[in-house]
Amino acid sequence: MFMAKTPYVLDDQIGYILRRVTQRHLALFSEAIPEVTTTQFAVLARLAELGPQSQNALGRETAMDAATIKGVVDRLVRQGLLETSPDAADRRRLTVALSEAGRALFEGRIASAVAVSNRTLQPLSAAEQRHFMELLSRLA
């Protein structure tokens, strides 16, 4: 008995398309903001928004698992962009904060980061951009 196969067309797969869009976005980002990665910039942005956080809370706020946030924080500390200190209430817990250099880098690159987002979405009309972001937010 012959059974028709459901065709799998790579170009029609959401994961493949999202990866291609992400690759394009990462290239635009690294060109505009070469000092840090998108993941590192997300940490700077969250700390600028929320203030000092425990490393675990910061991981949750940036959608990173414990190992990933630890690596990102360690790299940013080595770059002088973050500072860590023992939590006053629980000395086993680290509190992570922006250093002066981290705050300066973040604030100095906000316009570049917004421009990268705009360039990533540039092929879409303004209405399409809003709709696309709404749909992506529902998937996140």
CORPEGI-V140909 format. One record per backbone hydrogen bond with DSSP energy under -1.0 kcal/mol. NH is the residue of the N-H (numbers start at 1). CO is the residue of the C=O. If there is no record, write none. Layout:
BEGIN
[[NH & CO] [NH & CO]]
END
This chain:
BEGIN
[[12 & 9] [13 & 10] [17 & 13] [18 & 14] [19 & 15] [20 & 16] [21 & 17] [22 & 18] [23 & 19] [24 & 20] [25 & 21] [26 & 22] [27 & 23] [28 & 24] [29 & 25] [30 & 26] [31 & 27] [32 & 28] [33 & 29] [41 & 37] [42 & 38] [43 & 39] [44 & 40] [45 & 41] [46 & 42] [47 & 43] [48 & 44] [49 & 45] [50 & 46] [51 & 47] [53 & 96] [55 & 94] [58 & 54] [59 & 55] [60 & 56] [61 & 57] [62 & 58] [63 & 60] [64 & 59] [69 & 65] [70 & 66] [71 & 67] [72 & 68] [73 & 69] [74 & 70] [75 & 71] [76 & 72] [77 & 73] [78 & 74] [79 & 75] [80 & 77] [81 & 76] [82 & 76] [83 & 97] [85 & 95] [87 & 93] [93 & 90] [95 & 85] [96 & 53] [97 & 83] [99 & 81] [103 & 99] [104 & 100] [105 & 101] [106 & 102] [107 & 103] [108 & 104] [109 & 105] [113 & 109] [114 & 110] [115 & 111] [116 & 112] [117 & 113] [118 & 114] [119 & 115] [120 & 116] [121 & 117] [124 & 121] [129 & 125] [130 & 126] [131 & 127] [132 & 128] [133 & 129] [134 & 130] [135 & 131] [136 & 132] [137 & 133] [138 & 134] [139 & 135] [140 & 136]]
END
